[in-house]
Structures are given as C-alpha cells and as structure tokens.
Amino acid sequence: MPEVHVFMAEGRTDEQKKNMMRAITQALVDNLECPAEVVTVQIIESKWTDKMKGGRTFEERYAEKTPAGYRARGVEPAHDDEKGA
C-alpha cells in the first residue's frame, strides 16, 4: 500500500490539489502496478510564514520577487511594507 506525502506552502486551489493527487495516484498505479484503491496521497500544507528555504520564509522570498503577486495567489501579505504601503 504505497503512501505519498506532499509538503507544500499554502495557496493552491482545491481543484489544483485534487488534480495533483489524482496524477500522483495514476503514476503509482502505472509504475508500481497496484490498484488505485490502495494508494494514499496526503498534502501537508504550511503557512508561508511557517516554511523556510535558504534562511528566509516563503513569505519573505515571495515578497522580494513581487509583493503584488500575493493577491494573484489569493494570499494577503502579512506586513504593511509588503502591501506596497
């Protein structure tokens, strides 16, 4: 019974997550020759402030690229300076 855990920062839609889990399930069915009924896929999401890469939170990393980009992902920046104020 294969089980896959996907760790990711929050911000994807339910539809995107469902499609990803279906694709992962199908990949295991195709490659491990197991029935889909025995495959478990779980998403573990973190807030952008609770996930870090390279010594900076995901919130900090994204704010450096484009503060306005938060709204495009449906996530509001936590700090006024990241809102462009």
C-alpha positions in Angstrom: 0.0 0.0 0.0 2.0 3.0 -1.2 1.5 6.3 0.6 2.8 9.6 -0.6 3.1 12.8 1.5 3.4 16.1 -0.4 4.7 19.0 1.7 3.9 22.4 0.2 3.2 26.0 1.0 -0.4 27.0 1.1 -2.0 28.9 -1.8 -3.2 26.3 -4.3 -6.9 25.8 -5.1 -8.8 22.7 -4.0 -9.1 21.8 -7.7 -5.3 22.1 -8.3 -4.6 19.9 -5.2 -7.2 17.3 -6.3 -5.7 17.1 -9.8 -2.2 16.7 -8.4 -3.3 13.9 -6.1 -5.0 12.1 -9.0 -1.9 12.4 -11.1 0.3 11.1 -8.3 -2.1 8.2 -7.8 -2.1 7.4 -11.5 1.7 7.5 -11.6 1.9 4.9 -8.8 -0.7 2.7 -10.5 1.2 2.9 -13.8 4.7 2.3 -12.3 4.1 0.0 -9.3 1.3 -1.9 -10.9 -1.0 -1.5 -7.9 -4.7 -0.7 -7.8 -5.7 2.9 -7.2 -7.7 1.8 -4.2 -4.6 1.0 -2.2 -2.8 4.3 -2.9 -2.9 7.1 -0.3 -1.8 10.7 -1.1 -1.8 13.3 1.6 -1.0 17.0 1.3 0.6 18.7 4.3 0.3 22.5 3.8 2.2 25.2 5.7 1.6 28.9 6.0 4.1 30.9 4.1 5.4 32.2 7.4 6.0 28.7 8.7 8.1 27.4 5.8 11.7 28.4 5.1 14.2 27.9 2.4 17.7 29.4 2.3 17.2 31.1 5.6 14.2 33.2 4.5 10.5 32.3 5.0 8.5 31.7 1.8 6.7 34.9 2.6 10.0 36.9 2.6 11.2 35.1 -0.6 8.0 35.9 -2.5 7.8 39.5 -1.2 11.3 40.0 -2.7 10.1 38.9 -6.1 6.8 40.8 -6.3 4.7 42.0 -3.4 1.6 42.4 -5.6 2.0 38.7 -6.5 0.4 37.7 -3.2 -3.0 38.8 -4.3 -2.7 36.8 -7.6 -2.4 33.7 -5.4 -5.2 34.7 -3.1 -2.8 35.4 -0.1 -2.6 38.7 1.6 0.9 39.9 2.7 1.3 39.9 6.5 3.2 43.2 6.7 2.3 46.7 5.5 5.6 47.2 3.7 4.8 44.1 1.6 1.4 45.6 0.6 3.2 48.4 -1.2 2.3 51.0 1.5 
